């Protein structure tokens, strides 16, 4: 459950005000993770809300192309679909800049308790993203879904993705993230995003331990788009592992953490019993995602990730 965007990605490097041509892509972390899971062999449902406008129709068509059910994708008769314009000074994630058009858009208007209890009783995992926390009623809907999923013994994961333009009060952002992290079993993310949200540990182990003290059992961090780190404080995978990454030069880092997240969840769903195998697989998928504009176009290809790591747990 989470946000959706139509992303406009730059055709050439530069700041947004200087870029003449953009390419349209389906985006938003929740959309990217859903499509990533589908193309890694899982069968996810997506809970989001889009506008009845041409951009919403584009998102629906893209999701249909990837076999995603429309059952819990609502269309708003009045609110528009969220848009994002991206600037890229160079090929590093830190060089990306975002301008959002999201004031009272459809994905800010999601109501609570749309997913029936009988659906939650028959699924294993609920993944949520953070952007919806900045607006009501979606904030309440996200947190209530996490609470209900925990009560139904689903595993719950959360991606604390910081977009400073969307939160006017850093204290509110930190409080919302603390609440969502406390309702989660697994956290995925990056150090810059977490530090921007107010978490103090800049060293992998220290930051992960700080997050686990809020309630989760595991933290998985995508580092520099291609490296991978995992810290598990409870359960069969307890321990930590750092994978230095594969020999890939990122070209399009947008969405690489979503690719990484999809791979982590898919590993859990396939009962991967090695933290090392899980991190190498997630690193391979994230690395491949950086080679194509619009992460969902590339990290969907298991064959491409297997060119970096042959022992992908979902290759069959």
N, C-alpha and C positions, 0 to 999 in steps of 0.2 A: 504494500500500500504506500502511495506517495504521489509525488508531483509528476507532471508531464510538461514537456516543453517542445516546441519546434525550435531547434537550434539553427542559427544562421552562422555557418563557419566561414572564415575568410579564405578566399582563393589565393591570397598572397600575404606574407607577413606584414604587420603594421598595426598601428593603433586603430580603433574603431572609426574614428573620425576621418581617417585617411584611406580606409579600405573601400574600393569601388565595387567589388563583386563578392557576393557571399553565395554559398551552397546550402540548400535546405536539407536538414536531417532531423529525423525523430530523435528526441532526447529527453532529458530528465532522468535522474538516477533510478527511480522506480521502474521506468520503462526499459532502461538499459539492462538492469539486473534481470528483469522478467524475460526479456528476449535472450539474454545470455544463458539463463537457466534452460529455456526451451531448446536452445541449440546445443546444449550440453547433455540433452537427453531427458530432462525433467519435464513435468507437466504443470507449470505454474498458472495460477489465476492472478489477475491484476485488478486491484481496486483503485480506481482513480476517476476523475471527472473532467471531461473535455467540453469545449464549446461546439455548438452546431454551426460551425463556420468552416471555410475551406481548410484552415489549418487543422481543425479537429478531424475532418474527413481524411486528411493526409495521414494523421496519426493512426486512425482506425485502419486505414488500408495497409500501413506498414505493419501494425500488430497482426492483422489477418495474414499477411504474407509469411509471418513467423509462427503461425498456428496458435495465436493467443486468443482465448475465448473472450467474447464481449460481455459475458454474463454480468460482471460487476464493474464494467466500464460505463459510467453514466454520461449522458449528453445533456448539457445545460441549455435551456431554450433561450436564455438571455445573456449569460456571461460568456466572455470570449476565451479562447485557448491561450495559454501562456506562451510568450515568445522570449527568446534569448539571443542576443547578438554577441559574438565572440571576437575579440581582438587577439592577435598572436604576434608578439614581437620577435620570438624565435621558437624553437621546438621544445622548450622546457615548460613544465606545468606552471612554474612561478611566473612565466612571462605572459600567461593568459589573463585577459581582462574580460569582464562580462557586463553587459547592460541588459537588465531584465525589464520586460513589460508584463507585470503580474498584479496590477492593482485590481482586486476584486474579480480576478479571473476564475474560470470554472473550477480549477483544482484547489482553490482556496475555500470552496463552498461544500466540501464533503461533510455529510452528516454521519453521526455515530450509529452503530448497531445495524448497519446494512448487511453485513455478513452474518448469516444465521448460525446458531450454535451447532446445528447438525453438520454444517460445512466445516467449522473449526474442529469438530470431533473426528473428522475423517481426513485431516491433513496433518503433516508432521512438522511443518516449519512456517513461521510468519516472519517476513522481512519488512522493515519499515525504514523510511528515509526522513531526513530532518527538515527539509525546506518547508514542508507543510506545517511545522510547528510555529511558524511566524504569524499565522493568521487563524482566526476563528471563522467558521466552526471546525475547520480541518484539524486544528491542533487537538481539540477535544476528541475528535473521531479517531485520530492516530493513537492517542494515549489509551483510549478505551479499548481499542482493538488489541493493543499490547497487553493490557490487563486481562482481557477475556481470553486471549491466547495462552497466557501463563496459567490461568485457572483451568484451561482445557488440556494442559500438559503438552502444548506445542512448544517446540524450541523457538525462541524469539531472537532475531538479530536486528541490529540497528546500525546505520551508517551516519555518523555525525558529520555531515557535509556543510561547512560554513560558507555562507555567502553574505559578507558584511553589509552589502547594499540592502539586504532584505530585513535586517534587524537594526532598529534604531537605538536599542538599549542593550549593551553587552551583558549587563547583569541578567536581563530577561533571557537572553540566549543561553547563558551558562546554566540558569535554573532549569530551563526546558530540557537542555541536554542531560543534566544530572538526573532529572525525572525519567527520561526515556532510557538512559543507560541503566538506571536502577531496575527497570522493567525488562531488561534484556539478558539473554544467556551468552550471546556472542556479539562482539563489537568488531566492525571492520572500518578502516579509515587510513588517514595519513597524519604524520606528525604536524605539518603546517596547519592543517584544518583544525586539529585538536588544540594546538597552542593558541590559534586565533579564537577558539571558543573559551579559552581561559584555563586550560589545564597546563600545569607548570612543568611537568617532566619532559625535557627535550631528548633524553636518552631513551632508547627503545624499551629497555627493561623497566626503567623507573616509571615511564609514562604508562606502560601496560599494567604494572602493579597498581598504580594510582586508580586506573579505570576499574580494575577488578575489585578493588576495595568498595566500589559503589554497588556491586552485585553480580556482574557477569562472571561466567566461568572461563572465558577465553577472549583474547584480543588478537586480531590479525591486522598487521599494518603493511600497506603497500609503500615501498620506499623508493623514491626517484623513478617511479613508474615501472621499474623492472625488478627491483629487489623485493624480497618478501620476508616478513618476520612474524612469528607466532609465539604467543605466550598463553599457556593453558594452566590455570591454577587448580582445576578440579577435573576429575574424570580420567578415563583411560589414556588420554593423550597428554596428561600432565607433564609439563616441561616447557622448554623454549627452543626455538630453532631459527636461525637466520640464513637465508639463501641469498647469495651475492648477485643473483640474476644471470641472465644469458647474454650472449654477445649480440645485442640488438641496440641500434641507435634510434631512440624514439623520434618519430616525425610528427605524430598527431596525438599528444597525450590526453586529449579530452576523453573522459569516460574510462580511463584505464583502471581506476579504482572500482568502478562498477563491474568491469570484466573480472577483476581480482575477486570481488565479493561473490559473483556468480560461481566462480570456481571453488571458493571455500565452501559455500552452501552445497554445491553438487558433490563435493568430497564427503561432507557429512552424510548426505542422502545416500551415498554409495558405501557407507560404512568403512571409509578409509581409516586404517588403524595405525598409520604412521604419520607423525607430524612432519617429518622430512618430506615424505611423498606428497602430502597435502600442500606444503609450501612451494615445492618445486613445480607442481602442477599449476598452482595459482599464479606463480611467477611467469610460467610459459604462456598462459592465457592472457595475462595482463600485458606481457611484452608484445605478443602478436597484435593486441588491440591498438598499440601505438603506431602501427605501420599503415593504417588506413584511416582516412578522414571519416569521422563518425564511427565510434567504437563498435557499434552493433553490426556493422558490415563485415568486420573481420574476426572479432573474437567468437563469432558463431561457428567458425570452422575448426572443429576438433583436429582435422588433419593438419591445419596450419600450426596449431600449438604442439602437436606431436612431432613436428619437425624440429622443435627445440627440446622436447622431453618425450621420449618414446613411451615411457611407462605411465601415460595418463590413465587414471583409474576409471575413466568413463569412455575409453576408446572404443569399446564394443557396443 
